[in-house]
């Protein structure tokens, strides 16, 4: 019933046929990083949707979900259950039982049925996502290819800071922690660039003069990291080496930093000064002849909708992700989806109703949720995780509870996980997906392909990753000094 295998629609599709089909497609991607040419499209900015400023008509045309869309079935289901197992026995049968014990018996039977039905619906949640939990895989370093390591001298840097993003403490982190470390301990020259609008970090990374600078650093969350790396890869470097990218946690998510082993601002600042560099992959995301890159994940369905709807509730802080996620699970749903990918040397096609899916580069997304424990930043692979459409609400709640530690990786029911170089995602109509926390529009089809050794990240090879328990505590506390 809960098979790990995909539905093979075209089992005879060979690797050469898959490549031939892709090459003939207008979505064909021909990446040549060695030439120094841009990887990200010149007009990539037009791919992004700002849900807080878009008109209702624009959002509707793009299929952007609303908070109450698809909730009618859930309300009807809840209303019927409440009527039969609460209102009818307590408000009708018990008052009538004073003259007839039959009504009392009926009331008791209905109450027992309601209780047993709730316990049966939540049986998986209680046994695998509540009282007990499967043992999650231990944490591991994000890098496995030691040959991708290099040492650089970091003496002059740009640092981009978003004073308004995440928890709005970026400037304090810079002035109170980072600048004293960089200037006193490493004698570094620092040029500060403050962002003033959405996408400004991307514009800085695309346009600032990099001559003489050793690193481009950013203080912010996953969205800020996404902007900076997309801006850098929009440049035509003309054969010049890319500057190293330094990351300081300062947003509401910081899942990329959790993959890199720290949410400590001071430790992240010292990593930049030490000059240890590891080359990281990116995932090129192409739709409608335009390409951006993902450094975290591409999510659709329930997982993608969480990122979209959470933008309307930013005043709730990081709790908005959990609230929107649980609400999405209660509503239920799912939609047809076709995935074509290569795994274990075989091209496979999955064509069925899915609740949610994501294509990961990192182990974590959101605020430390661990969707794919095997993900590494330099293995040349993307990591595909989907939730099938036959999941019950109880099973989905279980997965939701397992995500912070990745303990779902230790079970086999309901979800499918693959590692692959490239995924073709066909959703049947235009809409939006969540790319690193940013809302990106598509024409119904996306090609997601791993590009190896695309970005030099300031991070040691042999750092000690936090344990599952430490990461869980960090998720609750957020980034620290």
N, C-alpha and C positions, 0 to 999 in steps of 0.2 A: 504493500500500500504506500509506503514511503520509500520509494526507490531512489538510490543515488545516481542511477544512470539517466542520461538525457533521452528524449524521444528522438530517435534517428529517422529523420524524414528522408534524407538523401544519403543512405549508407554507402552508396557507390560513388560518392563525390570524392575524387582523388585530390591529392595535394596540388598537382599541376592544374587541374580544372579549377580548383578554388583560386589559385593565383591568377589564372587566365581570366576568370570572371571578374576578379577585383581589378586587374590591370585595364580591362575594357570599361570599367565603371567610371562615371564622372567623379566618383569619390576616390579615385586612385591617388595614393600618396607616394611621393618620391622624395625621401628625405636624404639630404647630403650634408651632414654636420661638418665633415672635414673641410669642405670648401669655405666654411664660415658664413654661408648664406643664411637668411632668416628661415626659421622653422615655423614661426607663427605668422599667420596671414597679416598683410598690411591693414586690412579693413576689419580685423578681428573684433574691434571694439563694438561693432554693430551686432555681434552675436549675443551680447549680454542684455538681460532684461532686468530693470530696476522696478520690482513689484510695488514699492512704496510710492513711486511717482507715475507709474503707468496708469492710463485710464481704464475703467472697467471694460470698455469695448476692446481695447488692446489685449488685456489679460484674457478675455473670453475667446478672442480669435486665436490665441496661442495655446488654448487649452489649459491655462493655469488653474489649478484646483482652488476651490473656495473652501472655507472652513466647514460648511454644512453640506457640500456636494456629496451625494451618495449616502446621506444619513437617514433617508426616509425608511429604508428597510430596517435599520437598526432600531429606530424609534417605534416602528410598528411591532417588531419582535419583542422589544422590552415592554411595550404597553400591554401586549397580549399576555406575556408571562406574569407581569405585575397584577393584571386583572384576575388571572386564573389562580395564582398562588398566594396573593396577599389580599386584594380587595374583596374577592368573592368569599374566601373563608372567614376573614376577620370582620368585614363590614356587613355581610349578608347572612352567612350560615350560622355564625356564633350567636348573633341576636335572635335568630329563629329557633335556635336549639333549646330555648327555655321551655318550649312546649313540645318539642320533638327531638329525641336524642339522635335521630338519623342525621340531622343537620350538623350536630357536633361531630359525629363520626366523619361525615364528608369534609368538614373543615379541617380536621386533624389529618385526614388522608391527603388533601390538597397541600397543606403545609409541609407534610413529609415529602411528597412528590417534588415540591419546589426546592426543598433543601437538598434532596438527593440529586436532582437534576443539576443544581449549581455545583455540587461537589464533583459530579461526574464530568461536567464541562471543564472544571479546573483541575482535573486529576493530574494532568501532565505538568501544569503550572506548579502544583504543590509538591510533586515528587521530583521534578527536575529543574524547577526554576524558582523555588521558594524555600520550603523546609530543608530540602536537600538540593545539591547542585553537582553536576558532573565536574570532575577534576579538569581544570583548564590546562592547556599546554603552557610550559614555562616561557617566560619572556626570553627573547634572543636579540642580539645586535641586528641592526637594520642592514649592515654591510657584511658580505661574505667574500668578496673578491679583494684580497690584500694587494694584488697588483694594481688596483685602481687608486692606491694611496700615493700622495705626494706631499712634500713639505714646501710651504711658501713663507716668505718673509712679509709680514703684514705690518706696514708702517703708516699707511695713509688710506683712510677709508671714508666712504659715504655711509651715513646711517639714515634710513628713511623711517620716520615715526608717524603713526596715525594718532593724533591727540584725542580723537573723538571715537575711536573704535573700541570694540570689546568692553572692557571694564573702565575705559577712559583713564588709565593710569600710565599710558605710554611715556609721556614726558617725565613723570616722576621716576619711572624706572630708568630712563636715560640719564637724568640729571643726578639722581641720588646714588645710583649703582653703577651704571655702565661707564659714564665719562670718568669718574674717579679711577676705576680699574684700568681703563685704556690709557689714560694719561700718566698715572702714577706708576703703574706696574709695567707698562709696555711702551711708554713714551710715544704714543701714536698720535698722528694728526687726524682730527675728526671733523668732517663737514656734515652738518645736520640739515636734512631736508624734511620739512613738515608737510604732510598732505593736507589739502584744503577741500577736496571733493572726491567722490567715488571714482576710482580708476586713476587717481593722481599718482599712486605708487607705480603703476604700470607706465605712465607717461614719463616719470622720472627715470625709471630703469631703461626706457627706450631712448631717451634723448640726452641725458647728462653726459658731459665729457668725461670719459673714463681714463684718458691718458694720464699716467702717473699715479693712478689709484690702484691699490692692491685688492680691495674688497668692496662689495656693495652689500650693506647689511640692512636688515629690516627689523623693527620692533612692532609686533602685531600678532594677529592670529593666522589661521590657515588661509583666509581670504587675502590678507596682505602678502603672504608668501606667494600665493598664486599670481597676484598682480605683478610682483617683482620679477619672477621667473619668466612669465609671459612677455613682459617688457624686454627683458634681456634677449630672449630668443626671437624677438621681432627685429632685432638689429642685424644688419649685414656687417659682420666683424671683419670681412675681407682677410681672413686667415689669421687675424690676431687672436690670442687666447682670451677666453672669457675671464672676467674677474671672479675671484672666489665669492660665494654667497654666504653671508653670516646671518644666523637666525637667532632672535631673542624673543622668548614668549611674552606676549602682551595682549592677547585677544581672549575671546570667550571660549575658543575651542582648543587650539594649540596641539592638535593630534599629531602633526608632523614632528613637533618637538618631543612628544612622548615616544614616537618611534626612534628618535635620536637619543633617548635615554634621560632627558632632564626637563623639568619645568622650573628649574632654578635660574633666575636672571643672572646672578653673579657667575655661576658655572658656565652658562652660555656665553657670557661676555669674555671670560678667560679663554674659552675655546677659540674665539676669534683671534685673540692675541697670540695664541700658541702657533697658529698657522697650519694645523693638521688638516689636510684636504682629502675628502673622498668624493669620487665621481658618482653621481646618482643618475639613474634612469628618469625619464619622464614618459607620460602616455600622450601621444598625439591624438587629439579628438577632432575628427573631420566630419563636417556636414555642410551640405549646400555649397561645396567648393571652398569652404573656409576652414582654417585649422587654428586651434588653440592647443595648449598643453595642460595636462592635469598632473599635479604632483601629490595628490591625495586620493581622490576617488571620483568616479562618475556614477551617479545614483539615479534610479528612476523608480516608478511605482511608489509604494509606501515610503521607502527610504528617501526617495527624491522629494516627495511631497512634504515630508517633515521639514526639509531645509527651506522649501518655498513658503509654506504656511507660517513657519517660525518667524519669518521676516515681519509679519504683521503684528507680532507680539513681543518685540524686542524689549519692551518695558518689563517683561517678566524675567529678564536675565537669562542665565543658562537653563533655568527650569523650563523654559518654553519648549525646548526640544523634547523633554520627557512628556510634557503635557500634550503636545501636538501628536507625539508618537502613540501614546495610549489612546487618544481620541481616534486616530487613524485606524488602529487595530480594532476598536469597538465598532467602527463603521463597517469594517470588512471591505471587500471589493476584489480587485484584481483585474487584469486586462490581458488580451492576447499579445504575445511577444515572440519574435523569431530571433534566435541567436545562432550565428555561424562562427565557429572557432575551431582552432586546432589544438588537440590535447593528446599527449602520448603518441605523437606521430600520425594521428588520424584526424581528418576533418570531420567535425560533428555538427549536427544541426538540431537545435532544440526549438520546437514550435508548439507552444501550449500557453495556457493561462498562467500568469505569474502574479504573485502579490507584490513582489519587490525584487530589485536586483542592484548590484553595484559591481563596478570594475575597479579594483583597488590597485594602487601602487604601494600604499602603506598598510600596516597592520590595523591602524586605528582611523576613526573618523569622528566627527562631532566633538563632543567633550570626552575623549578617551574611550569611545566604544570600539571594541576590538573585533572587527568583522572577519579578518583573515589572518590567522596566526602564522601562516607560512610565508607571508609577504616579505620580501626583501627589496631594498632600494637599488640593488645592483646585480640582480640575477637575470636581467634581460626578459623578464616575464611580467605580464599583468595577471591579476588574480580575480577570477569571476566567482561571485557568490549570488545565488538566487534563492528566493522563497517561493515555493510552488503554490498554485492556486487552490489546492485542496486542503490547505491548513485551516483548522478551526481557530476561533478567537483565543481559546485557552492555549493552544499550541503557539500562536503568535505572541501572546503575552509571555510565554516561557522563553521563546527566542529573545524577546526584548530584555527580559531579566538576565539572560545569559551573556548578552553582548558586552557588558563592561569588562568581563574577564576573558571572553572568548571561549567559555566552556561549551558552547554549542558545537565547537570543533571536535569535541569528544563524543558526539552522538551522530547517528546516521539518518535520522528521520527528518523528512520535511524540507531539507535544504540541499542544494547541490553546489559543490565547490570544485573549481578547476583552475589550473595554471596554464596560461597560454600566451603566445606572443601577440596575437591579434584577435579582436572580436568585431564582428559586424552585427550591429543591433538594429533591428527593424521593428518599429513601434506602430506602423500602420497609418499614422497621421502626424501632422506637424504638432509640436508641443514644446515642452521645456524639460530639461534635466538639470540635476544639481551637479556642478563641477567644482569641487573644492570649496563648497559653500556658496558659490556664485551661481546665479540662475542663468542658464544658457538656452537659447532657442534652437530648434532643429527642424528639418524638413520631413521627419519621419524615419530617417536612416542615419546612423552614425557609424563611423569606422574608428575604433580605438586600438592603437598600435603602440607597443613598447618601443621607445627609442633609447638605446643603451648609451651610457656615459655621456649624457647631454649637459649636465650641470655640475660644477665643482662646489661641493658643500663643505663649509668649515666644521669638521667633526672628526674626532679621532676614530681609528678603525677598531680599537680594542676597548672601547668604553664598556662599563658594566651596566647592563640594562636593569631597570628596577624590577623587583619581583612582582608577581601578580598582586600581592597584598599591598606593596608600596604604591603601585600604579593606581589601585583602587582608592587608597587614601589620597593620593595626589589628585585624582578626579574630583573628589569631594572638596579638597582645599583650593585647587587651582594653582596657578603659578606662584612662586615664592621668590623672596630675595636670595 
